[in-house]
């Protein structure tokens, strides 16, 4: 993300999540670090994905997959079994 997108992400995250003040003051720096990590580790993530998903999904779809996993781990995205 560029600086504007990171700032927007910060504002939205602070609006959406109730952060203790100590954490809130460091959210912007953490967003920068997480975004840098995502850039640095994109190749590793892509390598870990199975075929044919790896070769057919685009970057946005792969990012969405990772986001779903992270949201689920955070307890935000509650999975329901609607397939039955």
C-alpha positions as CSV (number, residue, x, y, z in Angstrom):
1,X,0.0,0.0,0.0
2,X,1.1,3.5,-0.5
3,X,1.2,6.1,2.4
4,X,-2.4,7.2,1.7
5,X,-3.7,3.7,1.7
6,X,-1.8,2.9,5.0
7,X,-3.3,6.1,6.6
8,X,-6.8,5.0,5.5
9,X,-6.2,1.5,6.9
10,X,-5.1,3.1,10.2
11,X,-8.2,5.3,10.4
12,X,-10.5,2.4,9.6
13,X,-8.9,0.0,12.0
14,X,-9.0,2.5,14.8
15,X,-12.7,3.1,14.1
16,X,-13.5,-0.6,13.9
17,X,-11.5,-2.0,16.9
18,X,-11.4,-0.9,20.5
19,X,-7.7,-0.7,21.2
20,X,-6.1,0.0,24.6
21,X,-4.3,3.4,24.3
22,X,-0.8,1.8,24.4
23,X,-1.6,-0.3,21.4
24,X,-3.5,2.4,19.6
25,X,-0.5,4.7,19.6
26,X,1.5,2.1,17.8
27,X,-1.1,0.9,15.3
28,X,0.2,3.0,12.5
29,X,3.8,1.6,12.8
30,X,2.4,-1.9,13.1
31,X,0.4,-1.4,9.9
32,X,3.5,-0.3,8.1
33,X,5.5,-3.3,9.4
34,X,2.7,-5.8,8.5
35,X,2.3,-4.3,5.0
36,X,6.1,-4.5,4.5
37,X,6.0,-8.1,5.8
38,X,3.3,-9.0,3.3
39,X,5.4,-7.6,0.4
40,X,8.5,-9.4,1.6
41,X,6.8,-12.7,2.1
42,X,4.4,-12.8,-0.9
43,X,6.7,-15.2,-2.8
44,X,6.9,-17.5,0.2
45,X,3.1,-17.5,0.6
46,X,2.6,-18.1,-3.1
47,X,5.0,-21.0,-3.0
48,X,3.0,-22.6,-0.1
49,X,-0.2,-22.6,-2.1
50,X,-1.2,-25.7,-3.9
51,X,-1.7,-26.1,-7.6
52,X,-3.9,-25.3,-9.5
53,X,-4.9,-22.4,-7.1
54,X,-1.4,-21.0,-7.2
55,X,-1.2,-20.7,-11.0
56,X,-4.8,-19.7,-11.6
57,X,-5.6,-17.2,-8.8
58,X,-4.6,-13.6,-9.1
59,X,-2.8,-11.5,-6.5
60,X,-6.1,-10.1,-5.1
61,X,-7.6,-13.5,-4.8
62,X,-4.6,-14.8,-2.9
63,X,-4.6,-11.8,-0.6
64,X,-8.3,-12.4,0.1
65,X,-7.6,-16.0,1.0
66,X,-4.9,-14.9,3.4
67,X,-7.2,-12.2,4.9
68,X,-10.0,-14.8,5.5
69,X,-7.5,-17.1,7.3
70,X,-6.2,-14.2,9.4
71,X,-9.7,-12.9,10.2
72,X,-10.7,-16.4,11.3
73,X,-7.7,-16.7,13.5
74,X,-8.6,-13.4,15.1
75,X,-12.0,-14.6,15.8
76,X,-13.7,-12.0,13.6
77,X,-14.7,-14.2,10.7
78,X,-17.0,-16.8,12.2
79,X,-17.4,-19.7,9.8
80,X,-20.8,-21.3,9.6
81,X,-21.4,-24.6,8.0
82,X,-24.0,-23.6,5.4
83,X,-23.1,-26.4,2.9
84,X,-25.5,-29.0,4.3
